[in-house]
């Protein structure tokens, strides 16, 4: 999870939610707990990008401002969404992310970190708002939204988009996890344990991403996302449990002695 976070500039929630559900978490609790884990993995993964000046501070601040508001709104909305609808929405996000990874969206000829005027920064805030809502509802950091938007919409290089995305993911996931905690959904112990275990992977993944062309890795990850879509939409059926009653078996109606009519 941490390795993929560093490689692709995402929080890793797309993996965590599926894994937590597979281990018995309810869908809402899985989404909330994954946000707690994302805080640590994203914080580790962003460090190598920051050291290489691959984090755009003005754009990141604008995105984070919108994402903070969106995370609060998304947490309030999630409580009103049925679990099956949440699963299908999450699957739709995975499918969109898979399409993005399989096609490859490396910007051509764009500056590593382009200059953004006030209008572009305002658009970044709007993108952050949408990202925060999606992050809080779906239990993802939001990188699957921010990275392609920064590359395709604003001309960022892939590495700069990933580094900026990771910087925004940290406060977005923190706010979402705290809001879900008030509703009793966030399992902090599990989330932080998962996040802590992904710190080394996040650092390693970021270093690999900075040294390699990301297109092949994007396409491989797209295949993995499609497998997750199948696992999310068509979960394995739960085994039926036979109920065993203690005590003597009650006789059937046909076994009871006939009653004499008065």
C-alpha positions, 0 to 999 in steps of 0.5 A: 500500500505504501509502495503504491502510494509513493509510486502513483501519488495517491493515498492508497485508499483504493487498496485499503478499502477493498482489503479491510472489507475483505477482512470483515469491516463494514463498508462505511468503517472501511472507508473511514479507517482507510483515511487514518492509514493514509495520513501516515503513508502520504506523509512519508511518501511526500518527503522525497518529492519535496526534497526534489522540489516536486511539490507546488506550494501555491497549488497545494495550498489552494487544493488543500483549502477546498479539500478541507471544506469538502472533507467535512461535507463528505463526512456528513453525506456518507452517513446517509448513503446506503452501503450498497450504493457506497460500494457501487460508487467506489467501484465507479471511482476505481474504474475511472482511475483504471482508465486513467492508469491504462491510457497514461496521462503524462503531460507532453511539453509541460513545465514541471510546475507551471505558474498559476495565476489567481484564476487558476488557483481558484480553479484548484480550490474548486478541484480541491472541494470536489476531491475532499468530498470524494475523499471523505465519502469513498475513503481515498486520499483523493490522488486519483482525482488530483493527479490527472487533473493537475497533469491534463488540466494545469500542465504539471509534470507527472512527478510534480502532480504526484508530489503536490497530490500527496501534500494535499492528501495528508490534511484531507485524510486527517479531517475526514478521519476525524469527522468519521470518528465522531460517527463511530466509524474510524478504527484508529488502532487498525488504521494507524497500524496499517499506515505505519507499516506502509511508511517504508514502502511510501518512501521507497515508492517515491524514490522509484517514481522519481527515477523511472518513467511512470507510464508502465507502472500506471498501466500495471496499476490500472490492471490491478484496479480493474481486479479490485472493481470485480472484487468490490462489485461482486463480493464473495458470498458469505457461507451459510451458517447452520443453526444448531439448537440445544435440547431434544428435537421437537416432534413434527405435527405429524408425529404428535398423538391424535387428540380425542374429540370431546 
